[in-house]
Amino acid sequence: MTPRFALLGGWKSNWEIGYNLYTKGHLFHDGDRYELRNVKLEYALERILSEEFVVKVVLPEGAENVRITIEGQVYDSSSLQVSRSEGYLDFNGRPTYIIPNYRGSTKDKNIDVSYTFSSNHVYHKIIILTLIVLIFLVAAIFLKRFKL
């Protein structure tokens, strides 16, 4: 029989916290180069004691050439783990960059993310959805016309 809560210390639990961020005042771009600046890493983590964090940054579908900086320490695409996060109407998934085993305090630390993103990727979903609706309408017209 094991107790529900750890007795005499020994707490070892994993938990996850995530949040979406309004980009107004943080996201800047020059052509196809985007920079997310001065985002507090300690948001909602003020009183948490932890030895190790896993920091995940989810970027829009089509983002490339990613560079993440946390207080002077630079992580580029070669030093990050990359996975895909699925969302609504995502065809290839959103690139998720993971910094495993981030050690240290999150107090008064900012995270900066820079990446390239072609504005043409915004129109892919619109074009594909329009074509799907158009195909369904044409199929409905043919089925109605020939009374199959």
C-alpha positions as CSV (number, residue, x, y, z in Angstrom):
1,M,0.0,0.0,0.0
2,T,1.5,3.4,-1.0
3,P,0.4,6.7,0.4
4,R,-1.4,9.2,-1.8
5,F,1.1,12.0,-1.0
6,A,4.8,11.6,-0.4
7,L,5.7,11.4,3.2
8,L,8.8,13.0,4.6
9,G,9.8,14.7,1.3
10,G,10.7,12.8,-1.8
11,W,8.3,14.7,-4.1
12,K,9.2,13.8,-7.7
13,S,6.5,14.9,-10.0
14,N,6.4,16.1,-13.6
15,W,3.9,18.7,-14.6
16,E,3.4,20.9,-17.6
17,I,2.4,24.5,-17.9
18,G,1.8,26.3,-21.1
19,Y,0.3,29.6,-22.3
20,N,-0.4,31.6,-25.4
21,L,1.1,35.0,-25.7
22,Y,-0.3,38.1,-27.3
23,T,2.4,39.3,-29.7
24,K,1.5,42.9,-29.7
25,G,4.6,44.8,-28.5
26,H,6.7,41.7,-28.7
27,L,6.7,40.6,-32.4
28,F,8.7,42.6,-34.9
29,H,9.5,41.9,-38.5
30,D,11.6,43.1,-41.4
31,G,10.6,41.5,-44.6
32,D,10.5,37.7,-44.0
33,R,12.6,37.9,-40.8
34,Y,10.6,37.9,-37.6
35,E,11.8,38.5,-34.0
36,L,9.9,37.8,-30.8
37,R,11.6,40.0,-28.2
38,N,11.6,40.5,-24.5
39,V,9.2,37.7,-23.5
40,K,9.4,36.9,-19.8
41,L,10.4,33.4,-19.2
42,E,9.1,33.5,-15.6
43,Y,5.5,34.2,-16.6
44,A,3.4,32.2,-14.1
45,L,6.5,30.6,-12.6
46,E,7.4,33.0,-9.8
47,R,7.2,30.7,-6.8
48,I,8.1,27.4,-8.4
49,L,11.2,25.5,-7.2
50,S,12.7,23.3,-9.8
51,E,16.1,22.0,-10.9
52,E,15.4,21.5,-14.5
53,F,13.0,22.8,-17.1
54,V,12.0,21.8,-20.7
55,V,11.4,24.9,-22.7
56,K,9.2,24.5,-25.8
57,V,8.6,27.2,-28.4
58,V,5.8,26.6,-30.9
59,L,6.1,28.7,-34.1
60,P,3.8,29.1,-37.1
61,E,3.7,26.5,-39.8
62,G,6.5,27.3,-42.3
63,A,9.0,28.9,-39.8
64,E,12.6,28.3,-40.6
65,N,16.1,29.3,-39.5
66,V,15.2,29.5,-35.9
67,R,17.5,31.1,-33.2
68,I,16.5,31.2,-29.6
69,T,18.3,33.4,-27.1
70,I,17.9,33.2,-23.3
71,E,19.9,35.8,-21.5
72,G,22.9,35.7,-23.8
73,Q,22.9,31.9,-24.3
74,V,22.1,31.2,-28.0
75,Y,20.4,28.1,-29.3
76,D,20.3,27.6,-33.0
77,S,18.5,25.0,-35.1
78,S,21.4,22.5,-34.7
79,S,21.4,22.6,-30.9
80,L,17.6,22.3,-30.5
81,Q,15.3,19.3,-30.7
82,V,12.6,19.7,-33.2
83,S,9.1,18.1,-33.2
84,R,5.7,18.9,-34.7
85,S,2.6,20.2,-32.9
86,E,-0.7,19.6,-34.6
87,G,-3.4,22.3,-34.5
88,Y,-6.5,23.2,-36.3
89,L,-6.2,23.2,-40.1
90,D,-2.5,22.4,-39.9
91,F,-1.4,20.2,-42.8
92,N,2.3,19.7,-41.9
93,G,2.2,20.6,-38.2
94,R,3.7,23.6,-36.4
95,P,7.5,23.3,-35.7
96,T,8.1,23.0,-32.0
97,Y,11.6,23.7,-30.8
98,I,12.6,22.1,-27.5
99,I,15.4,23.1,-25.2
100,P,15.7,20.1,-22.9
101,N,17.4,20.2,-19.5
102,Y,17.3,24.0,-19.2
103,R,18.9,24.5,-15.8
104,G,18.9,27.7,-13.7
105,S,16.5,30.3,-12.4
106,T,13.8,31.8,-14.6
107,K,13.7,34.9,-12.5
108,D,14.1,38.1,-14.5
109,K,15.1,36.3,-17.7
110,N,13.8,37.1,-21.2
111,I,13.6,34.8,-24.2
112,D,14.1,36.1,-27.7
113,V,13.2,34.1,-30.8
114,S,14.1,35.0,-34.3
115,Y,13.0,33.1,-37.5
116,T,12.2,33.5,-41.1
117,F,8.6,33.1,-42.3
118,S,7.4,33.5,-45.9
119,S,4.1,35.4,-46.1
120,N,3.1,33.0,-48.8
121,H,2.4,30.3,-46.2
122,V,-0.5,32.3,-44.9
123,Y,-2.4,31.8,-48.2
124,H,-1.8,28.0,-48.4
125,K,-4.7,27.1,-46.0
126,I,-7.1,29.5,-47.7
127,I,-6.3,28.2,-51.2
128,I,-6.6,24.5,-50.1
129,L,-9.9,25.1,-48.2
130,T,-11.3,27.0,-51.2
131,L,-10.4,24.1,-53.5
132,I,-12.0,21.5,-51.2
133,V,-15.2,23.5,-51.0
134,L,-15.2,24.0,-54.8
135,I,-14.6,20.3,-55.4
136,F,-17.6,19.4,-53.2
137,L,-19.8,21.9,-55.0
138,V,-18.8,20.6,-58.4
139,A,-19.4,17.0,-57.3
140,A,-22.9,18.0,-55.9
141,I,-23.7,19.7,-59.3
142,F,-22.7,16.6,-61.2
143,L,-24.6,14.3,-58.9
144,K,-27.7,16.5,-59.1
145,R,-27.4,16.9,-62.9
146,F,-27.1,13.2,-63.6
147,K,-29.4,12.1,-60.7
148,L,-27.1,9.3,-59.5
